[in-house]
Amino acid sequence: MQRYQEVEGGVRERGAAAVEFALVLIPLLLILFGTVYFALYFNARQGAQAAAREGARVASLRRGSAADACARANDALSGVPIENPTVSVGATSDASSGCGSATFVCAGTGNGATGDAYVKVSGKVTFAIPLSITGPVSISTTARFRCE
């Protein structure tokens, strides 16, 4: 009884399946790990965007200070896998004010404030994908709300 098959010309195919599996396994694992880590990156980016929106919403209120906006954004960042996140608030798109300021971002007169409130959230996410390049990936997102 033969344990392996012979094809035309007497060539043996013993072990061919193991070699084919080994050749397919590495690209398959790269695709699998890449998909998982893309999902983790997308989750972190979505969390940063949500935190920036929450902070900008608070800053856009007539009595919303930069400190209140930063506190709300930092609360929204809890549970988001971003290393050392930084939050900045401002009335321009660079959102250059720090979180310690008690000034009102949307200080207006008359019927309401004019302009926009911006909140920027940035940080890094570190991934270690086997058989691939590893290192931190930067995330930065800015949210804008019209002052009310």
PAKOLLO-744495 format. One record per residue (C-alpha): residue in three letters; x, y, z. Coordinates in steps of 0.1 Angstrom, whole numbers, padded with zeros to 4 digits, always signed. Last residue first. Layout:
ALAXYZ
...
***
This chain:
GLU-0241+0800+0200
CYS-0206+0797+0185
ARG-0204+0775+0155
PHE-0187+0742+0162
ARG-0154+0730+0148
ALA-0135+0697+0155
THR-0098+0690+0149
THR-0081+0657+0146
SER-0046+0644+0151
ILE-0035+0608+0153
SER+0002+0598+0150
VAL+0012+0562+0145
PRO+0039+0548+0168
GLY+0062+0520+0156
THR+0063+0487+0139
ILE+0072+0476+0104
SER+0059+0441+0096
LEU+0065+0404+0104
PRO+0043+0407+0135
ILE+0023+0440+0138
ALA+0033+0459+0169
PHE+0011+0489+0172
THR+0016+0522+0190
VAL-0011+0549+0189
LYS+0001+0585+0192
GLY-0016+0617+0203
SER-0037+0646+0190
VAL-0070+0663+0199
LYS-0078+0698+0185
VAL-0108+0718+0196
TYR-0121+0747+0176
ALA-0149+0772+0185
ASP-0163+0793+0157
GLY-0172+0829+0151
THR-0199+0851+0164
ALA-0214+0852+0198
GLY-0250+0859+0205
ASN-0280+0883+0206
GLY-0259+0913+0217
THR-0223+0906+0225
GLY-0201+0876+0221
ALA-0175+0856+0240
CYS-0171+0823+0222
VAL-0139+0809+0235
PHE-0145+0821+0271
THR-0114+0825+0291
ALA-0106+0801+0319
SER-0073+0790+0303
GLY-0056+0760+0317
CYS-0064+0738+0287
GLY-0040+0754+0263
SER-0049+0778+0235
SER-0035+0770+0200
ALA-0067+0758+0183
ASP-0050+0760+0149
SER-0084+0765+0133
THR-0091+0797+0151
ALA-0112+0804+0182
GLY-0092+0781+0204
VAL-0088+0749+0223
SER-0060+0724+0227
VAL-0061+0688+0238
THR-0030+0665+0240
PRO-0032+0628+0243
ASN-0003+0610+0260
GLU-0008+0575+0244
ILE-0042+0570+0226
PRO-0061+0538+0234
VAL-0095+0555+0240
GLY-0109+0544+0273
SER-0111+0579+0287
LEU-0109+0603+0258
ALA-0144+0616+0264
ASP-0134+0629+0299
ASN-0104+0646+0283
ALA-0126+0663+0258
ARG-0150+0675+0286
ALA-0121+0688+0307
CYS-0106+0705+0277
ALA-0139+0722+0269
ASP-0144+0733+0305
ALA-0109+0748+0306
ALA-0115+0766+0274
SER-0146+0782+0288
GLY-0182+0775+0278
ARG-0205+0803+0289
ARG-0218+0812+0255
LEU-0216+0776+0243
SER-0192+0768+0215
ALA-0165+0755+0239
VAL-0188+0727+0252
ARG-0196+0716+0216
ALA-0159+0719+0207
GLY-0149+0696+0236
GLU-0175+0670+0226
ARG-0165+0671+0190
ALA-0128+0667+0199
ALA-0136+0637+0221
ALA-0157+0621+0193
GLN-0128+0627+0168
ALA-0103+0611+0192
GLY-0125+0581+0197
GLN-0130+0576+0160
ARG-0092+0578+0156
ALA-0086+0552+0183
ASN-0113+0529+0168
PHE-0098+0533+0133
TYR-0064+0524+0147
LEU-0078+0493+0164
ALA-0096+0482+0132
PHE-0065+0488+0112
TYR-0047+0466+0137
VAL-0071+0437+0132
THR-0071+0440+0094
GLY-0033+0441+0093
PHE-0030+0411+0116
LEU-0052+0390+0093
ILE-0036+0403+0061
LEU-0001+0396+0074
LEU-0012+0362+0087
LEU-0025+0352+0052
PRO+0006+0365+0036
ILE+0027+0343+0059
LEU+0005+0312+0057
VAL+0003+0309+0019
LEU+0039+0297+0014
ALA+0038+0274+0045
PHE+0006+0259+0033
GLU+0020+0252-0002
VAL+0051+0235+0014
ALA+0029+0214+0037
ALA+0007+0204+0007
ALA+0036+0194-0014
GLY+0050+0170+0013
ARG+0049+0139-0009
GLU+0040+0148-0045
ARG+0062+0122-0061
VAL+0072+0124-0097
GLY+0068+0090-0115
GLY+0064+0103-0150
GLU+0027+0110-0146
VAL+0017+0114-0110
GLU+0026+0093-0080
GLN+0006+0094-0049
TYR+0018+0089-0014
ARG+0012+0064+0013
GLN+0014+0034-0010
MET+0000+0000+0000
***
